[in-house]
Amino acid sequence: MRDVLSQIVRWWEAGERFGVATVVDTFRSAPRPPGASMAVLGDEAVGSVSGGCVEGAVYELSREVAAGGRPVLQRYGVSDDDAFSVGLTCGGIIDILVEPVSKDDFPELGEIAASVRRHEPVAVATVLPGPRRRGARRVVWPGRASGSLGPARLDAAVDDDARGMLAQGLTSVRRYGTRGERRLDELPVFVHSFAPPPRMLVFGAIDFAAAVARIGRFLGYHVVVCDARPVFATAKRFPEADEVVVKWPHDYLSTAHVDARTVICVLTHDPKFDVPLLEVALRTEAGYVGAMGSRRTHEDRLARLREAGLTADELARLRSPIGLDLGARTPEETAVSIAAELIQLRWGGSGRALSDTTGRIHGPADGGHDTGATGPGTRGGG
């Protein structure tokens, strides 16, 4: 929903009543991840739930729900004749929650939007329509919550899960007993995480860094470029970066916020910068640490890091030379190879041409390491 949030808040503030369709679950080669949303007001639609496959059917259903007032859980897939008629021929299955939204239906929306604007983590837990549907919704922040899904034990179980999912940037359906029992699955709850964007820390104010900053921003990262040289580290040279920091890289990283979703790209390939920087980086929780340089530079760098006391396990975390082997030459091509490696590590892909592989195109959502590589989505918060 993050990609349509600004528009739906404008409709909400204007007192409109409209339909919002959100992907809550996917199976096999589904075109959009959980959290992808489309909002419909009259003849206007924003966002997407299927990349075009079922947009027309979801548009009509959203208009009906906005008028009728009851949320609907609709499944589209290749085993469904209706899905074929609306064009979902990609081989996947998607479950879409369609809800009416207005100040009466969703009074918490304004506060949720304010939290997203402040980069404050917030999750929305919604009981999915079904035999036990109660239209319940609960909004969860790291230190507080509002609304209720029912019994206090259910609220407590959902709060715990939602906060854990926020920490990882996960959006998905969780199932509980009606009183919060973990061993039962009769009550499906969609937890939609609005985690702050993952951070990409790019060290070295060079032309390659400008290209990496651009692609990092495109992928949904909050991009920081850092270099100790003020003549090179300027906002004018890095317009796509969210922040440009003039500081010795290892000093900056020693105090920067780094978590498991953080990506660190060391592009300095100068020992006086990258060795002390990597000494710090490889001891953080960062999900990805990559360094640019030739294989000779890499071997020299490893020797210096061993001398600095890094262990074999710490050194094994280093992705160097950085990126996948695409034959990249230019800064832009190199940035694509780095982005490709981030996505491959995140989802557990082989890195081979799809035409040379068989089986499912999209692997399971938990198939790789969480580097936050794709930003919004299943792990980026919708």
C-alpha positions as CSV (number, residue, x, y, z in Angstrom):
1,M,0.0,0.0,0.0
2,R,3.0,2.3,0.5
3,D,3.0,3.2,-3.3
4,V,-0.6,4.4,-3.2
5,L,-0.6,5.8,0.3
6,S,-0.3,9.5,-0.6
7,Q,-3.2,9.3,-3.0
8,I,-5.6,7.4,-0.7
9,V,-4.8,9.7,2.2
10,R,-5.9,12.7,0.0
11,W,-9.2,10.9,-0.8
12,W,-9.6,10.0,2.9
13,E,-8.9,13.5,4.1
14,A,-11.4,14.8,1.5
15,G,-14.1,12.6,3.1
16,E,-14.4,10.2,0.1
17,R,-15.3,6.5,0.4
18,F,-13.4,4.2,-1.9
19,G,-12.1,0.6,-2.3
20,V,-8.6,-0.6,-1.6
21,A,-7.5,-4.0,-3.0
22,T,-4.4,-5.5,-1.4
23,V,-2.5,-8.7,-2.2
24,V,-2.4,-10.7,1.0
25,D,-1.0,-14.0,-0.1
26,T,0.6,-15.5,-3.2
27,F,1.4,-18.9,-4.6
28,R,3.8,-20.0,-7.3
29,S,4.6,-17.4,-10.0
30,A,2.4,-14.6,-8.7
31,P,3.1,-11.2,-10.4
32,R,3.0,-8.9,-7.3
33,P,4.1,-9.6,-3.7
34,P,1.9,-9.3,-0.6
35,G,1.3,-5.6,0.3
36,A,0.9,-4.5,-3.3
37,S,-2.3,-2.4,-3.6
38,M,-4.7,-0.8,-5.9
39,A,-7.2,1.9,-4.8
40,V,-10.3,2.8,-6.7
41,L,-12.5,5.9,-6.4
42,G,-15.3,6.1,-9.1
43,D,-13.6,6.0,-12.5
44,E,-10.1,6.6,-11.1
45,A,-7.6,3.8,-10.1
46,V,-4.1,4.0,-8.8
47,G,-1.6,1.2,-8.1
48,S,-1.5,-2.4,-9.2
49,V,-2.2,-5.8,-7.7
50,S,-1.2,-8.0,-10.6
51,G,0.9,-6.2,-13.1
52,G,-2.1,-6.0,-15.4
53,C,-3.4,-9.6,-15.3
54,V,-6.6,-9.1,-13.2
55,E,-6.7,-5.3,-12.8
56,G,-10.1,-5.0,-14.6
57,A,-11.8,-7.5,-12.4
58,V,-10.3,-6.1,-9.2
59,Y,-11.3,-2.6,-10.3
60,E,-15.0,-3.7,-10.6
61,L,-14.9,-5.6,-7.3
62,S,-13.4,-2.5,-5.6
63,R,-16.2,-0.3,-6.8
64,E,-18.7,-2.8,-5.6
65,V,-17.1,-3.1,-2.1
66,A,-16.9,0.7,-1.8
67,A,-20.6,0.9,-2.5
68,G,-21.6,-2.1,-0.5
69,G,-19.4,-1.6,2.6
70,R,-18.3,-5.2,3.3
71,P,-14.7,-6.4,2.8
72,V,-14.2,-9.3,0.4
73,L,-11.3,-11.9,0.1
74,Q,-11.0,-13.0,-3.5
75,R,-8.7,-15.6,-5.0
76,Y,-7.5,-15.6,-8.6
77,G,-5.5,-18.4,-10.0
78,V,-5.0,-20.9,-12.9
79,S,-7.3,-23.4,-11.3
80,D,-10.1,-20.9,-11.3
81,D,-12.2,-20.5,-14.5
82,D,-12.9,-16.9,-13.6
83,A,-9.1,-16.2,-13.3
84,F,-8.6,-17.4,-16.8
85,S,-11.4,-15.1,-18.0
86,V,-9.7,-12.1,-16.5
87,G,-6.3,-13.0,-17.7
88,L,-4.2,-14.5,-14.8
89,T,-2.3,-16.9,-17.1
90,C,1.2,-16.5,-15.4
91,G,0.7,-19.8,-13.5
92,G,0.3,-18.2,-10.1
93,I,-2.5,-17.7,-7.5
94,I,-3.2,-14.5,-5.6
95,D,-5.5,-13.8,-2.7
96,I,-6.7,-10.2,-2.7
97,L,-8.4,-8.4,0.2
98,V,-10.7,-5.6,-1.0
99,E,-11.9,-3.2,1.7
100,P,-14.0,-0.1,1.8
101,V,-12.0,2.9,3.1
102,S,-13.2,6.1,4.6
103,K,-12.9,8.1,7.8
104,D,-15.6,5.9,9.3
105,D,-14.3,2.6,7.9
106,F,-10.6,3.2,8.6
107,P,-10.2,6.0,11.2
108,E,-6.6,5.1,12.0
109,L,-5.4,5.8,8.4
110,G,-4.3,9.3,9.1
111,E,-2.1,8.3,12.0
112,I,-0.6,5.4,10.0
113,A,0.3,7.7,7.1
114,A,1.9,10.1,9.6
115,S,4.1,7.3,11.0
116,V,5.1,6.3,7.4
117,R,6.1,9.9,6.6
118,R,8.2,10.0,9.8
119,H,9.8,6.7,8.9
120,E,8.3,5.3,12.1
121,P,7.7,1.5,11.9
122,V,4.0,0.6,12.0
123,A,2.0,-2.5,11.1
124,V,-1.6,-3.0,10.4
125,A,-3.1,-6.4,11.4
126,T,-6.5,-7.2,9.8
127,V,-8.7,-10.3,10.3
128,L,-9.4,-11.6,6.8
129,P,-13.0,-12.2,5.7
130,G,-14.4,-15.7,6.3
131,P,-16.7,-17.6,8.5
132,R,-15.4,-15.9,11.6
133,R,-15.0,-12.5,10.0
134,R,-15.4,-9.6,12.5
135,G,-13.9,-6.8,10.4
136,A,-11.4,-6.3,13.1
137,R,-8.2,-4.2,12.7
138,R,-5.3,-3.5,15.0
139,V,-2.5,-1.0,14.5
140,V,0.9,-1.9,16.0
141,W,3.9,0.3,16.7
142,P,7.1,-0.9,18.4
143,G,6.0,0.5,21.7
144,R,2.2,0.7,21.5
145,A,-0.9,-0.5,19.7
146,S,-4.5,0.6,19.1
147,G,-7.7,-1.2,18.2
148,S,-8.5,-4.8,19.0
149,L,-8.9,-8.1,17.1
150,G,-10.9,-9.7,19.9
151,P,-9.6,-11.4,23.1
152,A,-6.5,-9.8,24.8
153,R,-4.5,-13.0,24.2
154,L,-5.1,-12.7,20.5
155,D,-4.0,-9.1,20.5
156,A,-0.9,-10.0,22.5
157,A,0.1,-12.8,20.1
158,V,-0.5,-10.6,17.0
159,D,1.4,-7.7,18.6
160,D,4.5,-9.9,19.2
161,D,4.4,-11.3,15.7
162,A,3.8,-7.9,14.1
163,R,6.8,-6.3,15.9
164,G,9.0,-9.2,14.8
165,M,7.8,-8.8,11.3
166,L,8.4,-5.0,11.4
167,A,12.0,-5.6,12.4
168,Q,12.5,-7.8,9.3
169,G,10.3,-5.8,7.0
170,L,7.9,-8.7,6.4
171,T,4.3,-8.6,5.2
172,S,2.3,-11.8,5.2
173,V,-0.7,-13.8,6.6
174,R,-0.4,-15.3,10.1
175,R,-2.9,-17.8,11.5
176,Y,-4.1,-18.2,15.1
177,G,-6.8,-19.7,17.2
178,T,-9.6,-17.4,18.1
179,R,-7.9,-16.7,21.4
180,G,-4.4,-16.3,20.0
181,E,-3.4,-20.0,20.2
182,R,-0.3,-20.5,18.0
183,R,-1.1,-24.2,17.4
184,L,-4.4,-23.4,15.6
185,D,-5.0,-21.8,12.2
186,E,-8.7,-21.0,12.1
187,L,-8.2,-17.2,12.2
188,P,-6.1,-15.7,9.4
189,V,-4.7,-12.3,10.1
190,F,-3.0,-10.2,7.4
191,V,0.0,-8.3,8.9
192,H,0.9,-5.4,6.6
193,S,4.3,-4.0,7.7
194,F,5.3,-0.4,6.9
195,A,8.9,-0.7,7.9
196,P,11.3,2.2,7.1
197,P,13.2,1.7,3.9
198,P,16.3,-0.4,4.2
199,R,19.5,1.5,4.2
200,M,22.2,1.4,1.5
201,L,25.5,2.8,2.6
202,V,27.8,3.6,-0.3
203,F,31.4,4.5,0.5
204,G,33.6,6.3,-2.0
205,A,32.5,9.4,-3.9
206,I,33.3,8.2,-7.4
207,D,31.3,7.8,-10.6
208,F,30.5,4.2,-9.7
209,A,29.0,5.4,-6.5
210,A,26.7,7.7,-8.4
211,A,25.4,4.8,-10.5
212,V,25.0,2.6,-7.4
213,A,23.1,5.4,-5.6
214,R,20.7,5.7,-8.5
215,I,19.9,2.0,-8.7
216,G,19.7,1.8,-4.9
217,R,17.1,4.6,-4.8
218,F,15.2,2.8,-7.6
219,L,15.1,-0.4,-5.5
220,G,13.7,1.4,-2.6
221,Y,16.7,2.0,-0.4
222,H,17.4,5.0,1.8
223,V,20.8,5.8,0.2
224,V,23.7,7.4,2.0
225,V,27.0,8.3,0.2
226,C,30.0,8.9,2.4
227,D,33.5,10.0,1.6
228,A,36.2,11.9,3.6
229,R,36.9,14.3,0.7
230,P,34.6,17.3,0.7
231,V,35.4,18.3,-2.9
232,F,33.9,15.0,-4.1
233,A,31.2,14.3,-1.6
234,T,28.6,16.8,-2.6
235,A,24.9,16.7,-3.1
236,K,25.3,18.1,-6.6
237,R,27.4,15.1,-7.6
238,F,25.0,12.6,-6.0
239,P,21.5,14.0,-6.6
240,E,19.9,10.5,-6.1
241,A,21.3,10.0,-2.6
242,D,19.1,10.7,0.4
243,E,22.2,11.9,2.3
244,V,25.8,12.8,1.4
245,V,28.2,12.6,4.4
246,V,31.7,14.1,4.5
247,K,33.5,12.0,7.1
248,W,36.1,9.3,7.3
249,P,34.1,6.2,6.3
250,H,35.0,4.0,9.3
251,D,34.2,6.9,11.7
252,Y,30.8,7.3,10.1
253,L,30.0,3.6,10.1
254,S,31.1,3.3,13.7
255,T,28.1,5.4,14.8
256,A,25.6,4.8,11.9
257,H,22.4,2.8,12.3
258,V,23.0,-0.7,10.8
259,D,20.6,-3.6,11.0
260,A,20.1,-6.9,9.1
261,R,18.5,-5.1,6.2
262,T,21.4,-2.7,5.7
263,V,23.5,-3.0,2.5
264,I,27.1,-1.7,2.7
265,C,28.9,-1.1,-0.6
266,V,32.6,-0.2,-0.3
267,L,33.8,1.4,-3.6
268,T,36.9,3.2,-2.4
269,H,39.4,0.4,-3.4
270,D,42.1,2.4,-1.4
271,P,43.6,0.5,1.6
272,K,43.7,3.6,3.8
273,F,39.9,3.9,3.4
274,D,38.6,0.4,2.9
275,V,40.6,-1.6,5.3
276,P,39.6,0.3,8.5
277,L,36.1,0.6,7.0
278,L,35.7,-3.1,6.4
279,E,37.1,-3.9,9.8
280,V,34.0,-2.1,11.2
281,A,31.6,-3.2,8.5
282,L,32.2,-7.0,8.8
283,R,31.5,-6.8,12.6
284,T,28.1,-5.2,12.1
285,E,24.7,-6.8,11.6
286,A,24.6,-5.7,7.9
287,G,22.9,-8.2,5.6
288,Y,25.4,-7.5,2.8
289,V,28.9,-6.2,2.7
290,G,30.5,-5.9,-0.7
291,A,33.8,-4.3,-1.8
292,M,35.0,-3.2,-5.3
293,G,38.4,-4.1,-6.6
294,S,40.4,-6.5,-8.7
295,R,41.2,-10.0,-7.4
296,R,44.7,-8.9,-6.6
297,T,43.2,-6.0,-4.6
298,H,40.9,-8.5,-2.9
299,E,43.8,-10.8,-1.8
300,D,45.8,-7.8,-0.5
301,R,42.7,-6.6,1.4
302,L,42.1,-9.9,3.0
303,A,45.7,-10.1,4.2
304,R,45.4,-6.7,5.8
305,L,42.1,-7.6,7.4
306,R,43.6,-10.8,8.9
307,E,46.5,-8.7,10.3
308,A,43.8,-6.4,11.8
309,G,42.4,-9.5,13.7
310,L,39.3,-10.4,11.7
311,T,38.3,-14.0,11.9
312,A,37.7,-16.4,9.0
313,D,33.9,-16.3,9.7
314,E,34.0,-12.5,9.6
315,L,36.0,-12.5,6.3
316,A,33.6,-15.0,4.8
317,R,30.8,-12.4,4.9
318,L,32.7,-10.2,2.4
319,R,31.3,-10.2,-1.1
320,S,34.4,-9.2,-3.1
321,P,34.9,-8.5,-6.0
322,I,31.4,-7.0,-5.6
323,G,28.5,-8.0,-7.9
324,L,27.5,-10.8,-10.1
325,D,29.6,-11.8,-13.2
326,L,27.7,-10.0,-15.9
327,G,30.8,-8.7,-17.8
328,A,30.0,-5.2,-16.6
329,R,32.3,-2.4,-17.7
330,T,30.7,1.0,-17.1
331,P,29.6,2.4,-13.8
332,E,25.9,1.8,-14.8
333,E,26.6,-1.8,-15.8
334,T,28.5,-2.3,-12.5
335,A,25.6,-0.9,-10.5
336,V,23.3,-3.4,-12.3
337,S,25.6,-6.3,-11.4
338,I,25.6,-5.2,-7.7
339,A,21.8,-4.9,-7.7
340,A,21.6,-8.3,-9.3
341,E,23.7,-9.8,-6.5
342,L,21.6,-8.2,-3.9
343,I,18.4,-9.6,-5.4
344,Q,20.0,-13.0,-5.9
345,L,21.0,-13.2,-2.3
346,R,17.7,-12.0,-1.0
347,W,15.6,-14.5,-2.8
348,G,18.0,-17.4,-3.2
349,G,18.1,-17.4,-7.0
350,S,20.8,-19.2,-9.0
351,G,22.0,-16.2,-10.9
352,R,21.7,-18.2,-14.2
353,A,19.7,-17.3,-17.2
354,L,16.0,-18.3,-16.7
355,S,16.0,-19.9,-20.2
356,D,18.7,-22.3,-18.8
357,T,16.6,-23.3,-15.8
358,T,13.4,-25.3,-15.2
359,G,10.7,-25.3,-12.6
360,R,9.3,-22.3,-10.7
361,I,10.5,-18.8,-11.7
362,H,9.7,-17.3,-8.3
363,G,11.1,-19.2,-5.4
364,P,9.6,-19.2,-1.9
365,A,9.6,-15.8,-0.1
366,D,12.0,-17.1,2.6
367,G,14.4,-18.8,0.1
368,G,17.3,-16.4,0.6
369,H,19.0,-13.9,2.9
370,D,17.2,-10.8,3.9
371,T,19.3,-8.0,2.4
372,G,16.2,-5.7,1.9
373,A,17.3,-5.8,-1.8
374,T,13.9,-5.1,-3.4
375,G,12.7,-2.6,-0.8
376,P,8.9,-2.5,-0.7
377,G,7.1,-5.7,-1.1
378,T,7.0,-8.9,0.8
379,R,9.9,-7.8,3.0
380,G,10.0,-4.0,2.1
381,G,6.6,-3.2,3.6
382,G,4.2,-2.9,0.7
